[in-house]
Amino acid sequence: IAEYEMNIFDRWGELIFRSQSLTDNWDGTAKFRTTQCQQDVYVYKIRIKTIFGESFDYVGNVTLVR
């Protein structure tokens, strides 16, 4: 993997988390990790670019349960 980006959005489409590192995972917080997100369904978008120039986009949802 040459490039990686993961974005997490709330139900209103607001970006609540962004990472460009495979080791930086979402921990269920928002606003620079100062606010815990409520139990809900969130949308993720992941974009990967390989060292060969191939691009892959993944979209799905994740349910946050506390």
Summary of the structure (lengths in Angstrom):
residues: 66
radius of gyration: 12.7
end to end distance: 32.0
largest distance: 39.8
contacts: 148
relative contact order: 0.29
helix: 0%
strand: 55%
